[in-house]
Amino acid sequence: MRLSFAAVALIAAALSASTGIALAKSPTLEKIEARGNLLCPGHVGSHLGFAEVDAKGRWKGFDIGLCKALTTAIFGTDEKLEIVPLSWAQRFPALQSEQVDVIIKLTGWTMSRDTKVGLQFSRPYLLGTTQMMVPKSLKIKSGLELDGASICTVGGSTNERFVATYFNANKLKHELITFEKYEEMNAAYFSGRCDVFVAWGPSLAVARAGSKNPDDHMILPDILAMEPESAAMRQGDEAWVDLVNWMFSALLTAELEGVTRANVDAMKADPPTVVVSRLLGVTPGIGERLGLRETWAYDMIKAHGNYGEIFDREIGKNSPYGLSRGLNALFKDGGALYPLVLD
């Protein structure tokens, strides 16, 4: 079928309009720039490994590290980041009332939050896994060797169902011991009352790091359940969601392409690939599309490193917690994370 000139013109106009929408600047970004800082949530107290305060009163942790990266992408420095301490219950009302600009605070992407609460979510930046920790003295390498084990977990939590599903599916006998409080469960496991400690993987890493003899315990690779953790934003500002998505993707692209905090200047001076040239702003485009300067990703990586560097520094192998990357490794390393296509 041949299209009339009018139809072709209409299609061209629609494409032109859609391009204009894609390049429209985020209203949220404009408010952030006018205010002069990014408002990101911390925690009431410390959520170790993700949002905690060090001995000098400075915020650190994986979620805080990503807030710093986002701030640097916007302003060229993380000094314009303001952390707002919030409880878990306060985070959604705080976002809706514009007390924070984005929630990067271990927030699972669920249907009820996406629809009933009225949030928009970024791509997952972390895959939160429920796992098992055991004493190394048991000399096992897999949960499949835990027939007859006693298992500690929090009562009334989804962990009870995850344990039952895993052990019943693999026809393993087990004794489930539940506790009302996490602290009670923690004490029970480290006193030898149970063989297995079931919890969220990062929580296990923190518990192990705080124990008397951390090297005496290991987190098994078995995954009982997984929840995607995403940045949450107010609905209605797609350009802001795009910006946060591409910030996460830029960190993953840098890791995939081997761009690090140490070599980013050399990579910028002589980009080894077209993707690296785009990423670091040598080939223009990624800044204009998001309403940022062309070097936003370069500035972010130079200040904070790539995704793997931030992970390892805050919660992984170079931190007190030593959490394995697991599913949060890149796909090429056996994980599930991957960058979006930077074209």
C-alpha positions in Angstrom: 0.0 0.0 0.0 1.3 3.4 -1.0 1.0 6.2 1.6 -0.2 9.7 0.5 2.0 12.7 1.0 -0.3 13.8 3.8 0.1 10.5 5.6 3.9 10.6 5.3 3.9 14.2 6.6 1.8 13.2 9.5 4.1 10.3 10.4 7.1 12.6 10.1 5.5 15.1 12.4 4.7 12.4 15.0 8.3 11.2 14.9 9.5 14.7 15.3 7.2 15.3 18.2 8.3 12.1 19.9 11.9 13.1 19.5 11.1 16.4 21.2 9.5 14.5 24.1 12.6 12.3 24.4 14.8 15.3 24.6 12.6 17.3 27.0 14.4 18.0 30.3 13.1 16.3 33.4 11.1 18.6 35.7 12.6 16.8 38.7 16.1 17.5 37.4 15.2 21.1 36.9 14.1 21.4 40.5 17.2 19.7 41.7 19.4 22.0 39.7 17.5 25.1 40.9 17.7 23.9 44.6 21.4 23.1 44.2 21.4 19.6 45.8 20.1 16.1 45.4 17.9 14.8 48.3 18.5 11.1 48.8 17.3 8.8 51.7 19.6 7.5 54.4 18.4 5.4 57.4 17.3 6.1 60.9 20.4 4.7 62.6 22.5 2.5 60.4 21.6 -0.1 57.9 25.0 -1.7 57.7 26.5 -2.1 54.3 23.9 0.2 52.6 23.4 3.3 54.6 25.6 3.8 57.7 27.5 6.6 59.3 31.3 6.1 59.8 33.4 7.2 62.8 33.8 10.7 61.3 30.1 11.2 60.8 30.1 10.6 57.1 27.5 8.6 55.3 28.6 5.4 53.4 27.2 2.2 52.1 26.1 0.8 48.7 22.9 2.8 48.5 24.7 5.9 49.6 27.5 5.2 47.0 24.9 5.1 44.3 23.3 8.4 45.5 26.8 9.9 45.4 27.3 8.7 41.9 23.9 10.2 40.8 24.8 13.5 42.4 28.1 13.5 40.6 26.3 12.8 37.3 24.1 15.8 37.8 26.5 18.3 39.4 30.0 17.0 38.7 30.6 16.5 42.5 29.0 14.5 45.3 29.3 17.5 47.7 25.9 18.6 46.6 24.3 15.4 48.0 22.0 15.8 51.1 21.1 12.6 52.9 17.7 12.6 54.6 17.5 10.0 57.4 14.2 8.0 56.9 12.7 4.9 58.4 11.4 2.2 56.0 7.8 3.4 56.6 8.7 7.0 55.9 10.4 6.6 52.5 7.3 6.5 50.3 5.5 9.5 51.9 8.8 11.4 51.9 9.1 10.8 48.1 5.5 11.8 47.4 5.9 15.0 49.5 9.1 15.8 47.7 11.3 15.5 50.8 13.5 13.3 48.7 14.0 13.2 44.9 14.5 9.5 44.5 14.5 6.4 46.8 17.7 4.4 46.5 17.1 2.5 49.7 16.8 -1.3 49.1 13.3 -1.0 47.7 11.8 -4.1 46.1 9.9 -3.5 42.8 6.5 -5.0 43.5 3.2 -4.8 41.7 1.4 -3.1 44.6 4.0 -0.4 44.9 4.0 0.1 41.1 0.2 0.4 41.0 -1.4 1.2 44.4 1.3 3.3 45.8 1.8 5.1 42.5 5.6 4.8 42.1 7.8 4.4 39.1 10.8 2.1 39.2 14.2 2.1 37.6 15.7 -1.1 36.3 16.9 -3.3 39.2 20.4 -2.2 40.5 20.7 -5.1 42.9 19.2 -8.6 43.0 18.5 -9.3 46.7 18.8 -13.0 47.4 17.7 -15.1 50.4 20.5 -17.4 51.2 21.9 -19.7 53.9 24.9 -19.3 56.2 26.6 -22.3 57.9 29.6 -22.9 60.0 32.6 -24.0 57.9 33.1 -26.8 60.4 30.1 -28.6 58.7 32.4 -28.9 55.7 29.6 -28.6 53.1 29.5 -26.6 49.9 25.8 -26.7 49.0 22.4 -26.7 50.7 21.8 -30.1 49.1 24.1 -31.5 51.8 21.9 -30.2 54.7 19.6 -33.2 55.2 18.5 -33.2 58.8 19.8 -29.7 59.6 18.3 -27.3 62.1 17.5 -23.9 60.6 17.1 -20.5 62.3 15.0 -17.8 60.7 12.5 -15.0 61.6 9.0 -16.3 62.4 6.1 -14.9 60.4 8.4 -13.9 57.5 8.5 -15.1 53.9 11.7 -16.9 54.8 9.7 -19.7 56.4 8.0 -20.4 53.1 11.3 -20.1 51.2 12.9 -22.7 53.5 9.9 -25.1 53.2 9.9 -24.8 49.5 13.6 -25.4 49.1 13.9 -28.3 51.5 10.7 -30.1 50.5 11.5 -29.7 46.8 14.9 -31.4 47.4 13.4 -34.0 49.8 15.6 -32.8 52.7 14.5 -33.3 56.3 14.9 -30.2 58.5 14.0 -28.6 61.8 12.8 -25.0 61.5 13.5 -22.8 64.6 11.9 -19.4 64.4 12.4 -16.2 66.4 10.4 -13.1 66.8 13.4 -10.8 66.7 16.4 -10.8 64.3 18.8 -10.2 67.3 17.5 -13.4 68.9 18.0 -15.4 65.8 21.5 -14.0 65.3 22.4 -15.0 68.9 20.9 -18.4 68.5 22.9 -19.2 65.4 26.3 -18.0 66.6 25.8 -19.9 69.9 25.4 -23.1 68.0 21.6 -23.6 68.6 21.0 -24.2 64.9 23.1 -25.4 61.9 21.8 -22.9 59.3 21.1 -19.1 59.4 18.5 -18.2 56.7 18.2 -14.5 55.8 18.7 -11.9 53.1 22.3 -12.3 51.7 23.6 -8.9 52.6 22.1 -9.3 56.2 24.1 -12.6 56.5 27.3 -10.8 55.4 26.8 -8.1 58.0 26.0 -10.7 60.7 29.1 -12.7 59.8 31.3 -9.6 59.8 30.1 -8.7 63.3 30.6 -12.1 64.8 33.5 -13.1 67.0 35.1 -15.3 64.3 33.8 -14.3 60.9 36.1 -16.7 59.0 34.4 -19.6 60.7 31.3 -19.1 58.7 30.4 -19.2 55.0 27.4 -18.1 52.9 26.3 -20.9 50.6 25.7 -20.1 46.9 22.2 -21.6 47.0 19.5 -19.1 46.3 16.1 -19.6 48.1 14.5 -16.5 46.7 15.3 -13.3 44.8 13.8 -9.8 44.9 14.8 -7.0 42.5 15.9 -3.8 44.3 15.2 -0.7 42.3 15.2 3.1 42.6 11.7 4.5 43.2 10.5 7.8 41.8 7.3 9.7 41.5 5.1 9.0 38.6 4.8 11.4 35.7 8.5 12.3 35.0 9.7 9.7 32.5 12.8 11.8 31.7 13.9 11.5 35.4 13.4 7.7 35.3 15.5 7.6 32.1 18.3 9.6 33.7 18.4 7.3 36.8 18.3 4.2 34.5 21.2 5.4 32.4 23.2 6.3 35.4 23.0 2.7 36.6 23.7 1.4 33.1 26.7 3.7 32.7 28.2 2.1 35.8 27.6 -1.3 34.5 28.9 -0.4 31.0 32.1 0.9 32.5 32.6 -2.4 34.3 31.9 -4.4 31.2 34.3 -2.3 29.1 37.0 -2.3 31.8 36.8 1.4 32.6 37.8 2.0 36.2 38.5 4.9 38.5 42.2 4.4 37.9 42.2 4.2 34.1 39.3 6.5 33.1 41.6 9.4 32.1 43.6 7.1 29.8 40.4 5.6 28.3 39.1 9.1 27.7 42.3 10.2 26.0 42.3 7.2 23.7 39.0 5.3 23.7 39.5 1.6 22.8 35.9 1.2 21.5 33.0 3.3 20.2 31.0 2.5 23.3 33.8 3.8 25.6 34.0 6.9 23.4 30.3 7.6 23.9 30.4 6.7 27.6 33.1 9.1 28.4 31.7 12.0 26.3 34.4 11.9 23.6 31.7 11.2 21.1 28.8 13.6 22.1 25.2 12.6 22.6 24.7 11.0 26.0 24.6 14.3 27.8 22.2 16.2 25.6 19.7 13.4 25.6 19.4 13.5 29.4 19.7 17.2 30.0 23.3 16.8 31.4 26.8 17.7 30.3 28.5 15.3 27.9 31.1 14.3 30.6 28.6 13.3 33.3 29.5 9.6 33.1 33.2 10.3 33.0 33.0 12.6 36.1 30.9 9.9 37.9 33.4 7.1 37.1 36.4 9.2 37.9 35.0 10.0 41.3 33.5 6.7 42.3 34.5 4.0 39.9 32.3 1.5 38.0 29.5 -0.6 39.5 31.9 -3.4 40.6 34.2 -0.9 42.3 31.3 0.6 44.3 29.9 -2.8 45.2 33.3 -4.2 46.3 34.1 -1.0 48.3 30.8 -0.7 50.2 29.5 -4.3 50.7 31.7 -6.7 48.8 35.2 -8.1 49.0 37.0 -4.8 49.9 34.5 -4.0 52.7 34.2 -5.4 56.2 31.3 -7.5 55.0 32.8 -9.5 52.1 29.6 -10.2 50.3 30.1 -12.3 47.1 28.8 -10.7 43.9 26.7 -13.8 43.1 23.8 -12.8 40.8 25.0 -9.2 41.1 28.0 -10.0 38.9 28.0 -9.2 35.2 26.5 -11.8 32.9 30.0 -12.5 31.5 31.1 -13.5 35.0 28.1 -15.8 35.7 25.8 -13.2 37.2 22.6 -11.6 36.0 23.5 -7.9 35.6 24.0 -6.3 32.2 24.2 -2.7 30.8 21.7 -1.3 28.4 22.9 -0.7 24.8 24.7 2.6 24.6 24.2 3.7 21.0 
